[in-house]
């Protein structure tokens, strides 16, 4: 992995080694000592090393029962969701939810449907594949339509849900897209060049491409912040490839606290300010766990049973190819207060997942447990809002209020 410094790439190993002047920040008592970290700085980039024991000693915040549910009452047809995206909370308490990849539904603070914006199509305010929505100042929304060739489309909607205008970026994929307070957009992009080169050479096996972390400002200027590993590909023949099971992926978050990027294979997160300048690297000593045969069996048991038609085609599909080690991290997300939420990786059959909350300055402050099928997109100091999927695959929106 490589990081940028003053417009050029420098190896991260330089930043993450044993730095001259690396010091321990001493605490004043047992409670403080549980938060002792090591810190050093080189070239204006701070390195923070946190032990696993520090995370284990963090206080655990609780969530209790959801304070809002949308879509869990089968008798309320206005609230039933299909293919729901990740929701956003507006300043007056309304909830905006992408639905069926074609529309934005607006609900009041109590979960009652108010209005619907957008429809399937290619005209102004229409969507071919609505992927995500992002809050703008004044409760306007930016909606990302990822399959609107030749360019990715970003439609702006007013606080009342009326279409306002269309913004466009280049046609490259906007995976993991996040938005900064000044409306700059951060995303990752990989062209698959290594995979294509390996296939052209007749190679068989696992290939690791890399992804660029790109910052695009309102002026249209795009800067490359760093390069991270992308999810690996398994080449099974000169003409076909598949994904690698139990493999890590790239991580990206952004908001008032800046930009954070990494790769799920290790607990190593790179902080940038909102202008894209590297400011901090946070590492946690988290050993990698080898993938065993028992883990492969567990993964296969947790997958949905295929239909008869799919089962008949199984003989045409390649045998799953597994990663050598389990991922360490699954997802990161920055809330509106600039705090970073980091989700540890777990198997799909786990009932809960653990999240670590970091301050905007990179210090861990709490641990939380959420249902494993709850994914949030919007959070602040007094709420966490996201999509929940029940055991039958029914999607709904839930809001929790974390409590120390």
C-alpha positions in Angstrom: 0.0 0.0 0.0 1.3 3.5 -0.8 0.4 6.9 0.5 0.7 10.3 -1.0 2.8 13.1 0.4 2.9 16.5 -1.3 1.8 15.1 -4.6 4.1 12.2 -4.8 3.9 8.5 -3.7 6.0 7.3 -0.8 6.0 3.8 0.6 3.8 3.4 3.7 6.5 1.2 5.3 8.5 4.4 5.9 5.6 5.9 7.8 4.7 2.7 9.8 8.1 1.5 10.9 9.7 2.3 14.2 10.0 6.0 13.9 12.6 8.2 15.6 11.0 9.8 18.6 8.1 7.3 18.8 6.7 7.9 22.2 4.0 6.5 24.5 1.4 8.9 25.7 1.2 8.2 29.4 -2.1 8.1 31.3 -2.8 9.4 34.8 -4.5 6.3 36.2 -5.8 2.8 35.4 -8.7 4.2 33.2 -6.3 6.4 31.3 -3.6 3.8 31.0 -6.1 1.6 29.1 -6.0 4.2 26.4 -2.3 4.5 26.1 -1.1 4.8 22.5 2.2 5.3 20.7 2.6 8.2 18.4 5.2 9.6 16.1 5.4 11.9 13.1 7.3 12.0 9.8 6.8 14.5 7.0 3.8 16.0 8.7 2.0 12.6 8.9 1.3 11.3 12.4 1.5 7.6 13.0 -0.7 6.2 15.8 -0.2 2.6 17.0 -2.9 1.1 19.2 -2.7 -2.2 20.9 -5.6 -4.7 20.7 -5.8 -4.5 24.5 -6.8 -0.9 24.2 -9.8 -1.7 22.1 -10.8 -4.5 24.4 -10.8 -2.1 27.3 -13.0 0.5 25.6 -16.5 1.2 27.1 -19.3 -0.4 25.3 -22.2 1.8 24.1 -25.7 0.3 23.9 -28.4 0.8 21.3 -31.5 -0.8 22.8 -34.6 -1.1 20.7 -35.0 0.9 17.4 -36.6 4.3 17.9 -37.9 4.3 14.4 -38.9 1.4 12.0 -40.0 1.9 8.4 -41.2 -1.1 6.3 -41.6 -3.7 9.0 -45.4 -3.6 9.1 -46.7 -5.7 6.1 -50.1 -4.0 6.4 -48.6 -0.5 5.7 -48.1 -0.8 2.0 -46.8 2.8 1.7 -43.9 1.8 3.9 -43.0 -1.5 2.3 -39.6 -1.3 0.7 -38.1 -3.3 -2.2 -34.4 -3.3 -2.9 -34.0 -0.5 -0.4 -30.8 1.6 -0.4 -29.2 3.3 2.5 -31.3 6.1 4.1 -30.5 9.7 5.0 -32.0 11.8 7.8 -32.9 15.4 7.1 -32.7 18.3 9.6 -36.4 18.3 10.3 -36.5 14.6 11.1 -37.7 13.4 7.7 -36.1 10.2 6.3 -35.2 9.8 2.6 -34.8 6.2 1.3 -33.7 5.0 -2.1 -36.1 2.3 -3.2 -36.0 -0.2 -6.1 -33.0 1.6 -7.5 -35.5 4.0 -9.3 -37.0 6.4 -6.7 -36.4 8.3 -3.5 -39.1 8.0 -0.9 -39.6 10.7 1.8 -41.0 9.8 5.1 -41.9 12.0 8.1 -40.2 11.7 11.4 -42.7 9.1 12.4 -42.3 6.9 9.4 -45.3 8.0 7.3 -44.8 8.3 3.5 -45.0 11.9 2.3 -43.8 11.9 -1.3 -41.8 10.0 -3.9 -39.2 11.6 -6.2 -37.8 10.0 -9.4 -38.8 7.0 -11.6 -37.2 4.5 -13.9 -35.9 6.2 -17.1 -33.2 8.4 -18.6 -34.8 11.8 -18.5 -34.1 14.6 -16.0 -34.7 13.3 -12.5 -35.0 9.7 -13.7 -32.8 6.8 -12.7 -31.4 3.8 -14.5 -29.8 2.4 -11.3 -30.1 4.6 -8.3 -27.1 3.6 -6.1 -27.0 6.1 -3.2 -28.2 9.4 -1.9 -26.1 12.0 0.0 -27.2 15.0 2.1 -26.4 18.6 0.8 -26.7 21.8 2.8 -30.2 22.9 3.3 -31.6 19.4 3.1 -31.2 19.0 -0.6 -30.0 15.6 -1.8 -27.5 14.4 -4.3 -28.5 11.1 -5.9 -25.9 8.9 -7.6 -27.0 7.0 -10.7 -24.2 4.6 -11.6 -25.5 3.2 -15.0 -26.1 6.3 -16.9 -23.6 6.0 -19.7 -21.5 7.7 -21.0 -21.0 9.4 -17.6 -22.0 8.8 -14.0 -25.0 11.1 -13.2 -25.5 13.0 -10.0 -29.0 14.5 -9.7 -29.7 17.2 -7.2 -33.2 17.3 -5.5 -34.6 20.1 -3.5 -35.7 19.7 0.2 -39.2 19.0 -1.1 -38.0 16.3 -3.4 -38.2 18.2 -6.7 -35.5 17.7 -9.3 -33.2 20.7 -9.6 -30.3 19.9 -11.9 -27.8 17.3 -13.2 -24.1 17.1 -12.4 -21.8 14.7 -14.3 -18.4 13.1 -13.5 -16.2 11.0 -15.8 -17.4 7.5 -16.8 -15.1 5.6 -14.4 -16.8 3.6 -11.7 -17.6 5.5 -8.5 -17.3 2.5 -6.1 -17.5 3.4 -2.4 -18.5 6.9 -3.1 -18.6 9.4 -0.2 -19.2 13.1 -0.1 -17.4 15.8 1.8 -19.1 18.9 3.4 -17.9 21.1 0.5 -19.6 18.7 -2.0 -16.3 17.3 -3.1 -16.6 13.6 -4.0 -14.3 10.8 -3.0 -14.4 7.4 -4.6 -12.2 4.4 -5.5 -11.5 3.2 -9.0 -9.7 0.2 -10.4 -9.2 -0.6 -14.1 -8.5 -4.3 -13.6 -5.2 -3.9 -15.6 -3.3 -6.6 -13.8 -6.2 -9.1 -14.2 -6.4 -8.4 -17.9 -2.6 -8.7 -18.3 -2.5 -12.0 -16.5 -5.3 -13.4 -18.6 -3.6 -12.3 -21.8 -0.5 -14.1 -20.6 -2.4 -17.3 -19.9 -1.8 -17.1 -16.1 -4.1 -19.1 -13.7 -4.5 -18.1 -10.1 -5.3 -15.1 -7.8 -4.4 -11.6 -9.0 -4.4 -8.5 -6.8 -5.3 -5.3 -8.7 -5.0 -2.0 -7.0 -7.5 0.8 -6.7 -7.0 4.6 -6.7 -8.6 6.8 -4.1 -9.8 9.8 -6.1 -10.9 13.2 -4.8 -13.0 15.2 -7.3 -13.8 18.9 -6.4 -16.7 21.0 -7.7 -14.3 22.5 -10.3 -14.0 19.1 -11.9 -10.3 18.7 -10.9 -9.5 15.2 -9.7 -6.5 14.3 -7.5 -5.2 10.8 -6.6 -4.8 10.5 -2.8 -3.4 7.0 -2.6 -3.4 3.6 -4.0 -4.9 0.7 -2.0 -5.3 -3.0 -2.9 -8.6 -3.9 -4.6 -10.5 -7.1 -4.0 -8.6 -10.0 -5.6 -9.7 -11.9 -8.7 -9.3 -15.6 -9.3 -8.4 -16.4 -12.9 -9.8 -19.8 -13.7 -9.1 -19.9 -17.5 -7.6 -17.7 -20.1 -11.1 -16.3 -20.8 -12.8 -16.3 -17.4 -12.3 -15.1 -13.8 -14.3 -15.1 -10.6 -14.2 -13.4 -7.2 -12.2 -14.7 -4.3 -14.3 -15.9 -1.4 -13.6 -14.5 2.1 -11.3 -11.9 0.7 -10.9 -8.4 1.9 -11.8 -5.2 0.0 -10.9 -1.6 -0.1 -12.3 0.7 2.6 -13.4 4.4 2.2 -15.1 7.0 4.4 -15.4 10.7 4.4 -17.1 13.7 6.0 -16.4 16.6 8.4 -13.4 14.8 9.9 -11.7 14.4 6.5 -11.1 11.3 4.4 -10.2 7.8 5.6 -9.0 4.9 3.3 -7.6 1.5 3.8 -7.9 -2.2 3.0 -9.7 -4.8 5.0 -6.8 -7.2 5.1 -5.3 -5.2 8.1 -6.4 -2.7 10.7 -4.5 0.2 9.1 -6.4 3.4 8.3 -5.0 6.4 6.4 -6.5 9.8 7.4 -6.5 12.8 5.0 -7.9 16.3 5.7 -10.8 17.6 3.5 -8.3 19.0 1.0 -6.7 15.6 0.5 -3.5 16.2 2.5 -2.2 13.1 4.5 -2.4 13.8 8.2 -2.5 10.5 10.1 -2.1 6.7 9.9 -3.8 4.6 12.6 -2.7 1.0 13.1 -4.1 -1.6 15.5 -2.2 -4.8 16.2 -4.8 -7.3 14.7 -3.3 -10.7 13.7 -4.5 -12.3 10.5 -6.4 -15.6 10.8 -5.7 -18.3 8.2 -8.8 -19.7 6.4 -9.3 -23.3 7.4 -11.5 -26.0 5.9 -13.9 -25.6 8.8 -14.3 -21.9 7.9 -15.0 -22.8 4.2 -17.7 -25.1 5.3 -19.2 -22.5 7.7 -19.3 -20.0 4.9 -21.0 -22.4 2.5 -23.6 -23.3 5.1 -24.4 -19.6 5.6 -25.2 -19.0 2.0 -28.8 -19.1 0.7 -29.8 -22.4 -0.8 -29.8 -22.2 -4.6 -32.9 -22.7 -6.6 -33.3 -25.9 -8.7 -32.4 -23.9 -11.9 -29.3 -22.6 -10.3 -28.4 -26.0 -8.9 -28.5 -27.5 -12.4 -26.0 -24.9 -13.5 -23.6 -25.5 -10.6 -21.6 -27.9 -12.8 -20.9 -25.1 -15.1 -19.5 -22.9 -12.4 -15.9 -23.0 -11.1 -15.2 -24.4 -7.7 -15.0 -21.5 -5.2 -11.5 -20.1 -4.6 -10.9 -18.9 -1.1 -8.5 -16.3 0.3 -5.6 -17.5 2.4 -6.6 -15.3 5.4 -9.8 -13.8 6.7 -10.4 -10.1 6.4 -9.8 -8.0 9.5 -12.2 -5.1 8.7 -15.4 -5.0 6.7 -16.5 -1.4 6.5 -15.8 2.1 7.7 -18.2 5.1 7.9 -17.8 8.7 9.1 -20.7 10.4 10.9 -21.7 14.0 10.7 -19.7 14.8 13.8 -16.5 13.7 12.1 -16.1 10.5 14.1 -15.1 7.3 12.3 -17.0 4.0 12.8 -15.0 0.9 12.0 -16.7 -2.5 11.5 -14.8 -5.6 12.3 -15.2 -8.5 9.8 -17.5 -11.4 10.8 -19.1 -14.4 9.1 -22.5 -13.9 7.7 -24.1 -16.2 10.3 -23.0 -14.1 13.3 -26.0 -12.4 14.9 -24.1 -9.2 15.7 -21.1 -7.2 14.5 -18.7 -5.1 16.5 -18.0 -1.5 15.6 -15.2 0.6 17.0 -15.8 4.4 17.2 -12.8 6.8 16.8 -12.7 10.5 17.3 -11.9 12.8 14.4 -8.4 12.8 15.9 -8.0 9.1 15.5 -8.5 8.0 19.2 -10.8 5.0 19.9 -13.6 5.9 22.4 -16.1 3.1 22.3 -17.3 -0.3 21.1 -20.8 -1.1 19.9 -22.7 -4.1 18.8 -25.3 -3.9 16.0 -27.4 -6.7 14.4 -25.2 -8.2 11.6 -27.8 -7.4 8.9 -28.0 -3.7 9.9 -25.9 -1.4 7.6 -25.9 2.3 8.3 -25.2 5.2 6.0 -26.1 8.2 8.2 -25.2 8.9 11.9 -24.6 11.7 14.3 -24.0 12.1 18.0 -27.6 11.1 18.8 -28.7 8.6 16.2 -27.6 5.9 13.8 -29.8 5.4 10.7 -29.6 2.4 8.4 -31.1 -0.5 6.5 -32.0 -3.7 8.3 -32.7 -7.1 6.6 -34.7 -9.7 8.5 -34.1 -13.5 8.3 -36.6 -13.7 5.4 -34.7 -11.1 3.4 -37.3 -8.3 4.0 -35.7 -4.9 4.1 -36.6 -2.0 6.4 -35.2 1.2 7.8 -34.2 1.4 11.5 -32.9 4.2 13.6 -31.1 3.6 16.9 -30.0 6.0 19.6 -26.6 5.0 21.1 -26.2 5.3 24.8 -23.0 5.2 26.9 
